[in-house]
Amino acid sequence: MAGSQSDGRLSDVKFLTVAEVATVMRVSKMTVYRLVHSGELTAVRVGRSFRVPEHAVHEYLRGAFQETA
């Protein structure tokens, strides 16, 4: 069953708050909000707040690092 497999993978995803992302990236929360609103950083809206998949943060940083190299 494809649905149950995707549910299993979704439960393995670790979501970070905007504050946690800001700490990892060493930027302000406002910078994280700008990245989310511009679509550069994937996020899920939960109520009035955002949650960012941890892998999205790593992908963003990997891409930013490759652009500067």
CORBEL-V590884 format. One record per helix or strand of 2 or more residues. SS is the DSSP state (@ for helix, = for strand). FROM is the first residue (numbers start at 1). LEN is the number of residues. Records with the same first field share a line. If there is no record, write none. Layout:
SS: FROM-LEN  FROM-LEN
//
This chain:
@: 2-11  18-8  29-10  54-15
=: 15-3  44-3  49-5
//
